Amino acid sequence: MKVFRRRKAGETAWHYLAFDSRSPYIDTETGLTGTYEYQVQLMNDDKPVGQASDIGTAVHG
């Protein structure tokens, strides 16, 4: 699956973080503060499968 993060909750642009094949995914970027939103997309080779996940939020810092 591909993992995406918005820089801050409520922004419209998603930033690709990583391709991950097992749970949990740990965001290791340093210096994050505030609320961020995350979403994942299941992939088959380079093609998305189905709809993206629900949006999850995390508070950093």
C-alpha positions in Angstrom: 0.0 0.0 0.0 1.0 3.6 -0.5 1.0 5.8 2.6 0.1 9.6 2.3 0.2 12.5 4.7 -1.3 16.0 4.6 1.1 18.5 6.0 -1.6 19.8 8.3 -5.1 18.6 8.9 -7.5 20.3 6.6 -5.1 21.0 3.7 -6.1 19.6 0.4 -2.8 18.3 -0.9 -1.6 14.8 0.0 2.1 14.0 0.2 3.4 10.6 -0.7 5.4 9.2 2.2 6.2 5.5 1.4 5.2 2.2 0.0 4.7 -0.2 3.0 3.7 -3.8 3.0 2.9 -4.4 6.6 1.3 -2.7 9.6 1.9 -0.6 11.5 3.4 2.2 9.4 5.5 4.6 11.6 6.1 8.1 10.3 9.7 8.8 11.2 10.0 12.4 10.0 11.3 14.6 12.8 10.0 18.1 13.8 6.3 17.4 13.2 4.0 19.4 15.4 0.3 19.7 15.3 -2.4 17.5 13.8 -1.7 15.6 10.6 -4.0 13.4 8.5 -3.0 10.1 7.0 -4.5 7.9 4.3 -3.4 4.7 2.6 -4.2 3.2 -0.9 -4.0 -0.4 -1.7 -1.9 -1.0 -4.9 -1.6 -3.9 -7.4 1.8 -3.2 -9.0 1.5 0.5 -9.8 -2.3 0.6 -10.1 -4.6 1.7 -7.2 -7.1 -1.0 -6.2 -10.5 0.2 -4.9 -10.9 3.4 -2.9 -8.4 5.0 -0.6 -8.9 4.4 3.1 -10.7 6.6 5.5 -8.6 9.5 6.9 -6.9 8.9 10.2 -5.5 11.8 12.3 -2.5 11.9 14.6 -1.2 14.7 16.9 2.5 15.2 16.8 4.7 17.1 19.3 
